[in-house]
Amino acid sequence: MTVGSLDFLSLWALLLVTIAVGLLSVETGYRLGKLRRRRGEPETESSVGLMGAATLSLLAFTLAFTFALAASHLDARQQFVVDEANAIRTTYLRSVFLPEPQRSTIRDILRGYVEAHQAGQLELVASQGWHARLWTEAVAAVQNEPGSALAGLFIESLNEVIDLKEKRVQVTLRNRIPSVIWGTLYFVAILAMAGTGYHEGLTSVRRSPVMAILVLTFSAVIYLIAELDRPHEGLFNVSHQAMVALRHQLDETSR
């Protein structure tokens, strides 16, 4: 399983570390600017301000890009749950074409599969076990009726269920924000905040509370992006409502 580059930190630890890095960057820039002003070395405040504004704009662009990337991963994970629910429904309906006892066994397995999926207990290894049981029963059904076109339709839908599960695992566990993007984001943030602090040290006698607000805002956005990027942690978990609705439908069909 592939993990993100910042997964060694919990979300709250990541938030605290980000705040600390931001405050340190601002303070370092402020002290350098204040030292420059005390020495009376020539420095054009307008040019420093323009460069600081440009760096902050670049930081905002990088944050927007990273946020959109994380949000797209969440949308993809959610869509695969819906697609998988539809594929399971089709497989369940097509199982009516299978002979007994495979028909009843496969329907029982599918209901258990949906229930485990709905409860969020369907990890990669467990899902492979469910798929193996389904495939074993499907093979037995086809052997009982070789050459059956209706059994072939069931096999086709079952293949789609298995394929969609693998694709969802790919999106959930492996499609994460790359380390190079996290590194670039923090690098640009450090430069932008240090530049803001430097400009503040050149122009002000005291530190402005706006610098702290800048750090807290950046840290909050980073926290939100990390929430979106972590599929099994935080507030933005994938909804299993499609599986809940499917389970009710299967229960109604089996009556």
Secondary structure in CASP SS format (residue, H / E / C, confidence):
PFRMAT SS
TARGET T0000
AUTHOR 0000-0000-0000
METHOD secondary structure of the structure
MODEL  1
M C 1.00
T C 1.00
V C 1.00
G C 1.00
S C 1.00
L C 1.00
D C 1.00
F C 1.00
L C 1.00
S C 1.00
L H 1.00
W H 1.00
A H 1.00
L H 1.00
L H 1.00
L H 1.00
V H 1.00
T H 1.00
I H 1.00
A H 1.00
V H 1.00
G H 1.00
L H 1.00
L H 1.00
S H 1.00
V H 1.00
E H 1.00
T H 1.00
G H 1.00
Y H 1.00
R H 1.00
L H 1.00
G H 1.00
K H 1.00
L H 1.00
R H 1.00
R H 1.00
R H 1.00
R H 1.00
G C 1.00
E C 1.00
P C 1.00
E C 1.00
T C 1.00
E H 1.00
S H 1.00
S H 1.00
V H 1.00
G H 1.00
L H 1.00
M H 1.00
G H 1.00
A H 1.00
A H 1.00
T H 1.00
L H 1.00
S H 1.00
L H 1.00
L H 1.00
A H 1.00
F H 1.00
T H 1.00
L H 1.00
A H 1.00
F H 1.00
T H 1.00
F H 1.00
A H 1.00
L H 1.00
A H 1.00
A H 1.00
S H 1.00
H H 1.00
L H 1.00
D H 1.00
A H 1.00
R H 1.00
Q H 1.00
Q H 1.00
F H 1.00
V H 1.00
V H 1.00
D H 1.00
E H 1.00
A H 1.00
N H 1.00
A H 1.00
I H 1.00
R H 1.00
T H 1.00
T H 1.00
Y H 1.00
L H 1.00
R H 1.00
S H 1.00
V H 1.00
F H 1.00
L C 1.00
P C 1.00
E C 1.00
P C 1.00
Q H 1.00
R H 1.00
S H 1.00
T H 1.00
I H 1.00
R H 1.00
D H 1.00
I H 1.00
L H 1.00
R H 1.00
G H 1.00
Y H 1.00
V H 1.00
E H 1.00
A H 1.00
H H 1.00
Q H 1.00
A C 1.00
G C 1.00
Q C 1.00
L C 1.00
E C 1.00
L H 1.00
V H 1.00
A H 1.00
S H 1.00
Q H 1.00
G H 1.00
W H 1.00
H H 1.00
A H 1.00
R H 1.00
L H 1.00
W H 1.00
T H 1.00
E H 1.00
A H 1.00
V H 1.00
A H 1.00
A H 1.00
V H 1.00
Q H 1.00
N H 1.00
E C 1.00
P C 1.00
G C 1.00
S C 1.00
A H 1.00
L H 1.00
A H 1.00
G H 1.00
L H 1.00
F H 1.00
I H 1.00
E H 1.00
S H 1.00
L H 1.00
N H 1.00
E H 1.00
V H 1.00
I H 1.00
D H 1.00
L H 1.00
K H 1.00
E H 1.00
K H 1.00
R H 1.00
V H 1.00
Q H 1.00
V H 1.00
T H 1.00
L H 1.00
R H 1.00
N C 1.00
R C 1.00
I C 1.00
P C 1.00
S H 1.00
V H 1.00
I H 1.00
W H 1.00
G H 1.00
T H 1.00
L H 1.00
Y H 1.00
F H 1.00
V H 1.00
A H 1.00
I H 1.00
L H 1.00
A H 1.00
M H 1.00
A H 1.00
G H 1.00
T H 1.00
G H 1.00
Y H 1.00
H H 1.00
E H 1.00
G H 1.00
L H 1.00
T H 1.00
S C 1.00
V C 1.00
R C 1.00
R C 1.00
S C 1.00
P H 1.00
V H 1.00
M H 1.00
A H 1.00
I H 1.00
L H 1.00
V H 1.00
L H 1.00
T H 1.00
F H 1.00
S H 1.00
A H 1.00
V H 1.00
I H 1.00
Y H 1.00
L H 1.00
I H 1.00
A H 1.00
E H 1.00
L H 1.00
D H 1.00
R C 1.00
P C 1.00
H C 1.00
E C 1.00
G C 1.00
L C 1.00
F C 1.00
N C 1.00
V C 1.00
S C 1.00
H C 1.00
Q H 1.00
A H 1.00
M H 1.00
V H 1.00
A H 1.00
L H 1.00
R H 1.00
H H 1.00
Q H 1.00
L H 1.00
D H 1.00
E H 1.00
T H 1.00
S H 1.00
R C 1.00
END
